[in-house]
Amino acid sequence: MVDKENSPPTIRQYPLERRKILKRYLASELGKLVLWAVISVVLLLISFSPQLSGSAFLIWGFITGLFVVYSIVNWWYQNKYFESYYYDIRKNFLVIKKGVFMPRETTLPFDKLQDVYMDQDFLDRLFNLWDLHVSTATISSGFNAHIDGVSKENAELMREMLLSMIKKEQK
């Protein structure tokens, strides 16, 4: 867990938005909700059979219970993910660390950075969140080198700061 009081200046100055938790939670729950609805309809149709009606209801109850338990665990996980998220813009590099059970730390020297850009997916637009991407020549930067869930203002400020640091490194 990242101690916000002792965290690096960047994450304190340009914090993640708490609504990121809800956005990630909903994004991971939508597919499961559709699956649960399909299973429910199938079991409802099976329940019209006199031989299977009792077992269809038990199976539906069991599956619904599993989905509820999973949703509670998922909410806990998304909160822990948010608490463990870490990034810092240092003198010569950017550090991004995220993950609950197996945290991944990515260190990107400014002399290797090629581009910094912002974007949003559909849910980001609904929650007014922005992602800040940093690209290098490696393919892994697309997966690991982004800070997601910041306000537009903070994303723009960090983008400008990173671009100016990249320019300094190139001189």
BADREN-860608 format. One line per 10 residues: for each residue x, y, z of C-alpha. Coordinates in steps of 0.001 Angstrom, whole numbers, plus 500000, padded with zeros to 6 digits. Layout:
N
X,Y,Z | ... $
! end
This chain:
171
500000,500000,500000 | 501285,503442,499089 | 501487,505828,502035 | 500045,509047,500574 | 501786,511240,503185 | 505229,509849,502314 | 504525,509238,498628 | 506578,510965,495928 | 505774,514550,494959 | 504263,513650,491592 $
501470,511417,492899 | 500667,513958,495632 | 500655,516881,493203 | 498810,515049,490392 | 496754,512385,492185 | 494652,509635,490692 | 490925,510253,490863 | 488978,508022,493270 | 486287,507503,490639 | 488863,505345,488868 $
487928,502592,491349 | 484290,502619,490254 | 485241,502824,486570 | 487540,499783,486799 | 484979,497899,488878 | 482184,498501,486393 | 484421,497657,483442 | 485261,494283,484961 | 481676,493584,486080 | 479809,494322,482832 $
480875,491119,481084 | 480064,489008,484117 | 476644,490619,484390 | 475853,489688,480779 | 477052,486122,481428 | 474884,485903,484557 | 471849,487157,482573 | 472375,484536,479845 | 472759,481753,482419 | 469638,483003,484225 $
467561,482909,481033 | 468775,479398,480177 | 467982,478163,483691 | 464582,479863,483559 | 463788,477993,480349 | 464973,474728,481917 | 462788,475361,484962 | 459665,474883,482827 | 460546,471200,482659 | 458815,469477,485622 $
461766,467111,486217 | 464385,469894,486361 | 462547,472869,487884 | 463853,472365,491462 | 467442,471753,490429 | 467409,474691,487983 | 466459,477017,490849 | 469225,475591,493085 | 471795,475941,490308 | 470641,479523,489663 $
470948,480347,493373 | 474435,478835,493549 | 475644,480683,490431 | 474095,483953,491638 | 475859,483497,494991 | 479182,482976,493199 | 478670,486146,491166 | 477851,488141,494322 | 480943,486824,496139 | 483099,487556,493097 $
481703,491109,492896 | 482567,491754,496558 | 486098,490416,496070 | 486438,492474,492884 | 485419,495669,494737 | 488054,494927,497411 | 490659,494268,494693 | 489927,497498,492826 | 490365,499493,496052 | 493678,497747,496802 $
494823,498342,493213 | 494088,502056,493606 | 495929,502204,496955 | 499009,500451,495564 | 499239,502538,492371 | 502442,504592,492356 | 504118,506932,489913 | 506781,509575,490120 | 508507,511890,487673 | 512105,512055,488825 $
515085,513980,487511 | 516013,511572,484684 | 513189,509040,484502 | 509548,508181,485079 | 508616,505379,487494 | 505230,503626,487363 | 504355,500810,489750 | 501008,499055,489869 | 499534,495747,490910 | 498193,494117,494061 $
499540,490576,494239 | 502448,490882,491804 | 503294,494580,491465 | 505095,495587,488288 | 507463,498505,488277 | 508364,500227,485042 | 511241,502698,484929 | 511467,504805,481792 | 514533,507016,481211 | 513602,510271,479504 $
516213,509753,476785 | 514269,506632,475659 | 510845,508310,475571 | 509458,509148,472158 | 505963,510429,472791 | 503548,511416,475550 | 499838,511495,474815 | 496460,511447,476538 | 493387,509421,475707 | 490050,508182,477007 $
487994,505067,476467 | 484185,505029,476666 | 484043,504587,480454 | 486748,507221,480952 | 484464,509682,479177 | 481543,508756,481421 | 483671,509246,484547 | 485643,512235,483185 | 488975,510439,483552 | 492062,510570,481359 $
494955,508200,480706 | 498473,509507,480168 | 500554,507272,477875 | 504301,507349,477441 | 505783,505499,474498 | 509235,504142,473801 | 510605,502031,470964 | 509708,498843,472866 | 506331,497173,472537 | 506017,496693,476306 $
505696,500436,476866 | 502197,500256,475384 | 501116,497869,478142 | 502998,499222,481131 | 503854,502846,480487 | 500647,504653,481249 | 499049,506406,484171 | 495324,505873,484076 | 492593,507615,485996 | 493685,511237,486340 $
491805,514457,485746 | 492229,516215,482417 | 494053,519100,484084 | 496540,516785,485828 | 497087,514733,482671 | 497834,517894,480682 | 500215,519229,483346 | 502111,515924,483579 | 502208,515654,479784 | 503759,519103,479463 $
506240,518360,482247 | 507293,515064,480632 | 507599,516608,477176 | 509826,519376,478526 | 512017,516813,480325 | 512294,514748,477139 | 513393,517860,475234 | 516048,518582,477876 | 517408,515036,477523 | 517628,515353,473745 $
519811,518480,473936 $
! end
